[in-house]
Amino acid sequence: MAFDISRRFLLTGSAGAAVAGLTACATSSAGSAVAQGAFTPENASVENPYLLGAPEGVALLSRNENPYGPAQSAKDMIAYAASKGAYYTSGEATMMLKEMIAERHGVTPDHVALSTGSGEILSAIALHYGPNGPIVAPRLFWDTTALYASNLGMAEISRVPLTAGMEIDLPAMESMVTESTGLVQLCNPNNPTGLVLPGDVIRPAVARMAAKTTVVVDEAYIELANDEEGTTCIPLIKEGHDVIVTRTFSKIYGMAGIRMGYLIAKPETAQKIQSVVMSWTPSTSIAAAIGSYNDMDFINFSKGKIVEAREMVTTTLDALGLEYLPSQTNFVYFKSGKEANAVQEAMASRMISVRGQYMDYNEWTRVSMGFIEDVDRFCKALPEVLA
C-alpha cells in the first residue's frame, strides 16, 4: 500500500560513446587485479556523460538500475517535497521513515540509520572501522566503498579467493578473522556474481565472525532473493550480535538517482555511524522513501519484471550453451568465451550497454535487467556478438 498522502506535512520545515557503459580496465596479473579492485572510479565512469537516464535508442543494461521505478507513490511525494524545497528535511519525516523501517523488521527506530544511498553509509562504515585493522572481504564483491577508505589510506582490504564455483568462501574468510580484524564485509546476494548464501549458511558464519569483530552485510539486492526473510542477517542483530545490515532503495524500488539507503544495527552502532555520514539526506529522498516503502503493488510488479527479464537472458544463454551463475538479483553474470571488454564494445556498436571486465575475470560479462524490450535486444544481439 502506498503512503497516505495526507501525512505529507511532516516534510515541511515545521511539524554516443556513452553506450559503451562502464569502461573496464584489463589487467595482466592477479596481483594487479586485486590492487585495482572490481569497482574502481575509472571502471565506473562513462566517456561522455549524458544528462539523465539512457540516451535515446540505447539499451542501458550495465549499471544494475531498475527503470521501472520510481513508483508513482514515490513520484507523488517527490513532487510534494519539491514544493517544500525551501526547507531542510524535518526531524518528523526522518523519524517517520525510521519507524516504518523498524516496524517491518521488528526492531526499534534506534536500530536504524539513514543515508543518501547505502553507498554513503558503507563508505562511512569503512572509514570508521578501517583504521582498526584490515577489512576482510571476498575477492570479488561490490568494493567501491571499501576502496574509498583504502584510497584515503584509512583501510587495507584483505581479499579471500572465491570458491571454484565463484561463491563466497565463508570458511576461508572465517580463518582470516581475528580480534585485530577491523571489519568483515560481505555482499549477499553478491555483486557481480548474483549468487546468494542461504540463511542457514551465512548466519552461523557471520555470528562466529561477529564474536571477534564487526561484520557488515550489504543486502542491496535482498528483496530480489527467492527467500528474503530466510536469507537476511537482520535476525542476528536482534539477537545482539555485532552485525550491521545495509539496504538501499536503488534496486527493487528503482530509485538509484534519488539516493536513499539505510542500515540496521545495534542502537549504539547505528548512532555512531549516523553521526559520521558525510551528508544530509534531501527531503526529496526521504519523501520518496516514505511514499513507496510499503507500496507492495509496485514492489511485486518491479520484481516480476526483473524476474521476467532474467528468465529471458538465461533462456538465451542456455540456448547458446553458455555458462552462467544462478542469479537472485537484477543482473546475470555469464562466461561468453570472449574477452568481456570485446563483448562490451560489440554490444556498444549495437547501442546496447553492458558491463565490461571485472578485475582479471576477463571472459565474464555482467548484464543488468532493464526494460523488457531492451533485454530482448540484448538477447537477439548476443548470438551475433559471439559468432
Buried (B, 14 or more C-beta within 10 A) or exposed (E): EBBEEEBBEBBBEEEEEBBBBBBBBBBEEEEEBBEBBBBBEEBBEBEEEBEEEBBEEBBBBBBBBBBBBBBBBBBBBBBBBEEBEEEEBBEBBBBBBBEBBBEEBEBEBBBBBBBBBBBBBBBBBBBBBBEBBBBBBBBBBBBBBBBBBBEEEBBBBBBBEBEEEBBBBBEBBBEBBEEEBBBBBBBBBBBBBBBBBEBEBBBEBBBBBBEBBBBBBBBBBBBBBEEBEEBBBBBBBBEEBBBBBBBBBBBBBBBBEBBBBBBBBBBEBBEBBBEEBEEEBBBBBBBBBBBBBBBEEBBEBBBEBBBEBBEBBBEBBEEBEBEBBEBBBBBBBBBBEBBBBBBBBBBBEBBBBBBBBBBBBBBBBBBBBBBBEBBBBBBEBBEEBBE
